[in-house]
Amino acid sequence: MNRQAALPYVSHRITDSYPPRDQEETTIPDNARLVGWQCGHEPLFVAVWDSVTGNRVEASDAEDAAREYLLARNWFADAANPPDADHII
């Protein structure tokens, strides 16, 4: 999956210095990592970016942040063993 195809599936947005944002509150910057998990027929993506330095977040750090965010929201069926992301863009 490429970035353009993934953008419509971004449901959550998190940065390093602000609380999570609603879908409509902000655009996704070009430096955001899109971290996705397949859930049925459609993926769910979390956009993760560094708003302070403007640097791109490392893929592993973005995945960890997205997983922790979704764990806090009780999104995973098996919270004790959340799966690795299916997509990191």
N, C-alpha and C positions, 0 to 999 in steps of 0.2 A: 504494500500500500504506500502511496506517495503522500506528500504533505497536503496537496490540494484535495485529494480524496478523503483525507482524514479530518480536515478542518470542520466539516459539518457535524462530526461526531464528538467534538470537544464539549464535554458537559461541565467540566470544572477547570478553574484557572487559579494557579497559586504562584506567588512570587516569594522572594526571599525576605521581603520587608513589609508586606501587607497581608492582611487576612484574606482568605479565599474570596473570590469575587463571583457574582452572579454572571450567567452567560451573557447578558446584554450590557453589562457595565463597562466593558473594555474590549478593545481589539486585541488580537493575539500578535505580539511583536514577532518579527522575523527571527529573532534569536531564541524563541521559545522551543523547548523540546516538547514533542507530543508523545505521551506515553499511553499506550492503549492495551486494553484487555478485551478479548473477544467474549461477548455475552450473547449467546444465541446467534442470530443472523447478523446482528449489528455490533460493532465495537463500541466501547466507551473509552474516550480519551481524556486525559488530564494534561493541560498545558502548564509547563513549568518554566519559569524564566528568572533571571537575575536582573532586577530592576535598578540596582545600585551601580554596578560596574558596566552593565551592558554586555558582559561576556556570556557566551553560551554555557549553560550548565552541562557538566559532564553527564553522559548518558546514564551511568550507574547512580550518580547522585539524584538525577531527575527521577529515575525509577524508584529509588528509595523514598523520595519525598512524596511522589504520587501514591505509592503503596501505603505509606503511613497515613496520608490524608484519607484514602478510601477505607483503611482499617478503622479510623476514628469515626467514619460515617457508617460503619457496619455493612460495607458493601460486599465483602467477600463472604461466601457461604461457609467456608472453613477458615475462620480467623486465625486458628493456630498454625495453619499452613497455607498462607496466601500464595498464589502462583506467581511465577515470574511474568513480566509483561509480555504480551504477544507481539507488540510493535513498539519500537522506540525510533522516532523520526527526528 
